[in-house]
Amino acid sequence: MSINTIKDPEFKQWLADLKIRIRQSRIKAMIKVNDEMLRLYWDLGHVIVMRQMDAVWGSGFFNDPSKELKAEFPDMQGFFRTRSV
């Protein structure tokens, strides 16, 4: 690409517009991913509470799912049986 092309105001504007479109698309993608993950966690909480209602006290209900989920998704956090504050 020649230096003259880079100095051309029309080309500079075109390139700036491309950068804006890329940034906007990346932001939209992140928002969609976050929205989907929030829906997943909300649903997980719901199904866990429903299943917990049927569990017997002291049965260790949370131990097995916690171990399985941590093993299957080691890069994700939050599948701990309890959280220390």
Residue pairs with C-beta under 8 A, 6 or more apart in sequence:
5 11
6 12
41 78
48 65
51 61
52 61
52 62
55 61
62 81
62 82
63 81
65 79
66 79
66 80
66 81
69 76
69 79
70 79
70 80
73 79
